[in-house]
Amino acid sequence: MTLFLDYSALGIAAGGLYALIALGIIVIFKASHTFNFAMGEMMTLSAYIFYTFAVTYSFGIAYGLIAAAVGSIVVALVIERTVLRPMVGQPFIAIVMATFGVGSVLRGLISLVWGPEDRQVPSLLARDPVMLGDIFIPGKSARAFAIAVIIVISLLAYLRYSRAGIALRAAAADQITAYSMGIDVRRVIQFSWIIAALTGCISGVLIANVNSLTPHMGLIVLNILSVLILGGLNSIGGVLIAGLIIGWLEAMTGLFLGSEFREITPYILVLLVLMVRPTGLFGTKEVERI
Amino acid sequence: MVADPAFITGTSNYIKVGIMLAVLLALPAIAPAFWIYFLAILGINVISVYGLNIMMGYTGLLSLGHAAFMGVGAYSAALGQIHLGLPFWLAIPFAGVMTALIGVAFGLPSLRIRGLYLVIATLAAQFILMFVFVHWESVTNGDVGLNIEPANLFGYVIGTDTQMYYVILAVMLLTTFFTINLVRSRVGRAFVAVRERDLTAAVLGVHIVYYKLLAFALGSFFAGIAGALLVYFNKFVTPEQFGVQVSIFFLAAVIVGGQGSILGSVLGAVFMTVVPELLRLALLAFGDTFGLDTSLILVPLRETIFGFLIVAFLIFEPRGLAHIWERAQRKFSTRRRSG
């Protein structure tokens, strides 16, 4: 039983990070109907920028974080401007392929610049374990979870109540109407990429802290797909709950079926959700049946 | 939709095709052994790219799991020979049919829904199938893979690369002939109609789900055949031949070559097979001079270049090399006429 609870806590802790990454993808999806397959690589790149400034040039953690945030925003805006803007109006599938290509480029460049070996980033999170009653949670995971959930919730509130958030939702509902009502849709899309860059930056640094920093860290985003589908592709609020559920389920398969099954759990779940409820738990319409 | 350059009709084209065939047939007699090896792999890639192009280029169904489907074909052929004792001529179609079935099983839940869902389902297929190849050790022998006997065609053992080259050439010509006729038929037109605007196609009486399933099944079938030929060519199969980066390779081949074009499939496969090879040779030649560790940078360099090609072609030349080729030819022929 304690083992069950320990694993549950660990899984849910990972789920908080999933929600944070998923949020970055959803915001872009809502603003511009672009599915950003390069999210994982953007995340990895931020973590490497952090590493380079904090460790290689030893500016310390604070400047490292600032550099990572600025760097990832610049990269996101460059991707948006050079790849996605020229592709506006192209079929959805073409844009998906383009972001997939961008991901491939970034992954390759990261390996070329920083090499394939694992790196240890300076520790941001305290190591001492957190005890919830009898449940043991490794310190880094617990703290990463807390940070992720706080950021997700405050971002959700921001997107719900701020002008920018309302503009984003207007653009999501109908770009052309939003445009004719005086909302600068282009700015909204850039804004969504900045949000994605920041969530990617934070989650990248956190994941590099919990695990270690490798060029292939970004592949975790492929697990996020199941979070997105389960939460509903157009539901910003759904990601948090879906993230926690997926994280927990992954931990459970690890516990009951053996750890190698963890890597495919998200994919089996995706297929199941697609079969049973393609809108996800909280998504609405959008799914066009044919 | 521009029709394919009809490079197989017309008298002058018959001559061109004849010359090309003659060269391909005579090549093993004159070319070095490495070329034959290379061309055989190229032929397999062409068959696989036809499959992906039927799905992506003609019907608009993006698949990120094409390599894994090839893997299904390869393992089906290998297991068919080991456990069922299937002869070569039966193992190839068997692998194709198995792959089509598994492809449809993965595609079925999402082919009824639009948009991103099929992409995700095929990506799920990529990872789940890969997992099966690696972890179902009692059947697939895990990372070590399976070894098979050389192909045996009605008593003749087809063991050497050159012999397999001829077999692959024959299958490639058959699939080319099939694909050319397919895309010109009612079915091919239905595929294009589904791609361009599925609702309109439905209004015009095209049964969308049926044609999507058919395209998916055909694409997987081609992948399966290509995988089966690959296992008979190498005489072994391991999971690492079918990773996600191989799926990206095929995706890039279709985009670079030209979506919805047969000539494009061939050009894309040639380009994507030749470029990494040149890259490797260049690195081998110059790597030491610049103190680069060739083995370390080759894979990421490839990833970067494949990704860059995908993005660049999507933005600047969405119809791919086939379109460039067409334009070049048109220019050439008008100049000749006016001159």
Interface residues (C-beta under 8 A of the other chain):
Chain A: F35 V83 P86 M87 Q90 P91 F92 I93 A94 V96 M97 A98 F100 G101 V102 G103 S104 V105 L106 R107 G108 L109 I110 S111 L112 G115 P116 P215 L222 L225 I229 L233 E260 E263 I264 Y267 I268 V270 L271 L274 M275 P278 V287 E288 R289 I290
Chain B: M56 G60 L62 L64 F106 P109 S110 R112 I113 R114 G115 L116 Y117 V119 I120 A121 L123 A124 F127 I128 F131 H135 D198 L199 A202 I208 V209 I248 L251 A252 I255 L296 I297 V299 P300 L301 R302 E303 T304 I305 F306 G307 F308 L309 I310 V311 L314 I315 P318
